[in-house]
Every structure is written in C-alpha cells, then in structure tokens.
C-alpha cells in the first residue's frame, strides 16, 4: 500500500512578487516627481514676481500708493526654487548615497521656500523701506497695509517641490540614471584581430608587431 506525503509542494518565493509592484510604482513616481518639481518651481518663480502687499504713505499731505512684489519682500523662495530645479536634475545624474543627499536637498529647498513665503507674507518691512525711499524720510511708514494671495500661491508651489523631494527620497533608488546605458563596467573589451593577407609581407610584419601569429 502506497503512502501519500502530507508535505506541501514548495511555493515560489514571495519576494519577487512584492518587488514587481514596488518597481512599477517607482517608475511611475519618476514622471510624477518631474511634473511636481517643475510645476512647483515655475509657480514659485512666477508668483514671486507678483505684488504681495499694498499700502499708502503720506507725501506732502497727500496719500501715496505703494506696492511690493515678492522679490522685494524676500528673495528666498525664488532662490530656493532654482536650487530645487538644479537638485531635481541632479537626482538623475547620481546614484546611491549621493542620490539620497540630493533628494534631501530637493525636499529641503521646497520646505524652505514655503516657510519663507509664509513668514514674509506680511510685506510691511518692504513697504516701510519703500515709503522711506519714496518720501526721503527715514521715519515714514506704510499705512493701510493689505496683502494679496500671491505669497500663499508661492507657498503652494513650494509645497509641490517638497512633494517631489519626498517622492525622490521614497522611490529614488529605483529611478534610472542619465547615461547609464552608455557607462562602461570596467571589464576589458575583446579586440578584434585585423585580417592578415599572407601574400602581403607588410601585413605579416604588422601582425608580428601586434603580437599576433600571422600563420593562424
């Protein structure tokens, strides 16, 4: 009488099945990070050039309208957006720990741009300086201060840069590198022997100079 084994057949490893979805999500995240980073930097650069604050000051007894754009209020968001763009490109030019560091720089540039836009959204210092310059009176101050939505639009664009950096930190290890297919692995390439015509003495001498056997 035969016996039936109770041992189940070996199952395929589950690691490969888990790696495939993760690899696919990593490839999808490349396009999302590029879109978020580029769009966010564009929004920050454009919104920084818009009027962030308005007010008035007295000039000869009459009110004088004053405005201050984002770059007059603070130049940090625009500068950090340019740093973020450079880091976004550099992510694909490096690998390993260098990619991790560049991804962190990308995320920090977005965070710094957002915080600087929010903290400087008031614009009072820039308008006070404009009032003193316009009236030639260092004691002049702005009155009737109002804010526009552009500082918060700048912060929203910076948040997109931050999101791109977080995606790079999470999935960057599986992203391709620029020019990777053209890199050499350091192994010696086989050299193809030149054809030797036994009826031509110069070919025989050249083969001997190369260390080849002309009789082969």
Buried (B, 14 or more C-beta within 10 A) or exposed (E): EEEEEEEEEEEEEEEEEEEEEEEEEBEEBBEBBBEBBBBBBBBBBBBBBBBBBBBBBBBEEEEBEBBBBBBBBBEBBBBBBBBBBBBBBBBBEBBEEEBBBBBBBBBBBBBBBBBBBBEBBBBBBBBBBBBBEEBEEEEBBBEEBEBBEBBBBBBBBBBBBBBBBBBBBBBBEBBEBEEEEEEEEEEEEEEEEEEBEEEEEEBBEBBEEEEBEBEE
